[in-house]
Amino acid sequence: MGLDEQEEIMEIVTSWQQEALEKVAVNLLREGIAAEVIVRVTGLTVEQVQQLQAQLSQEN
């Protein structure tokens, strides 16, 4: 496995991890958990959580 292949695999894994964290954050937002808590628990930035919150608001 070459370096480029390893880097590509790591990018895919990182992308999956990010998606999983965002799904958890969305579920927590739906449960009414405060954004500040979600930031601490998931490691997402305040901006990322606010963006997810805005997306949820648009859906409803």
C-alpha positions as CSV (number, residue, x, y, z in Angstrom):
1,M,0.0,0.0,0.0
2,G,1.6,3.3,-1.1
3,L,1.6,6.5,0.8
4,D,-1.1,8.0,-1.5
5,E,-3.4,5.1,-0.8
6,Q,-2.9,5.4,2.9
7,E,-3.6,9.1,2.8
8,E,-6.8,8.4,0.8
9,I,-7.9,5.8,3.4
10,M,-7.2,8.2,6.2
11,E,-9.3,10.9,4.5
12,I,-12.2,8.5,4.1
13,V,-12.0,7.4,7.8
14,T,-11.8,11.0,8.9
15,S,-14.8,11.9,6.8
16,W,-16.8,9.0,8.3
17,Q,-15.9,10.1,11.8
18,Q,-17.0,13.6,11.0
19,E,-20.3,12.4,9.6
20,A,-20.9,10.2,12.7
21,L,-20.2,13.2,15.1
22,E,-22.6,15.4,13.1
23,K,-25.3,12.7,13.3
24,V,-24.8,12.4,17.1
25,A,-24.9,16.2,17.4
26,V,-28.2,16.4,15.4
27,N,-29.7,13.8,17.5
28,L,-28.7,15.6,20.7
29,L,-30.1,18.9,19.3
30,R,-33.4,17.1,18.6
31,E,-33.4,16.0,22.2
32,G,-33.0,19.5,23.4
33,I,-29.4,19.3,24.6
34,A,-27.7,22.7,24.8
35,A,-25.3,23.5,22.0
36,E,-22.5,24.2,24.5
37,V,-22.8,20.6,25.8
38,I,-22.8,19.2,22.3
39,V,-19.6,21.1,21.6
40,R,-17.9,19.7,24.7
41,V,-19.1,16.1,24.1
42,T,-18.5,15.8,20.4
43,G,-15.5,18.1,19.9
44,L,-17.3,19.9,17.1
45,T,-16.8,23.6,16.9
46,V,-19.5,26.1,18.0
47,E,-19.9,27.1,14.4
48,Q,-20.5,23.5,13.3
49,V,-23.1,22.9,15.9
50,Q,-24.8,26.2,15.1
51,Q,-24.9,25.3,11.4
52,L,-26.5,21.9,12.2
53,Q,-29.0,23.7,14.5
54,A,-29.9,26.1,11.6
55,Q,-30.4,23.2,9.3
56,L,-32.7,21.5,11.8
57,S,-34.7,24.8,12.1
58,Q,-35.1,24.9,8.3
59,E,-36.4,21.3,8.3
60,N,-39.1,22.1,10.8
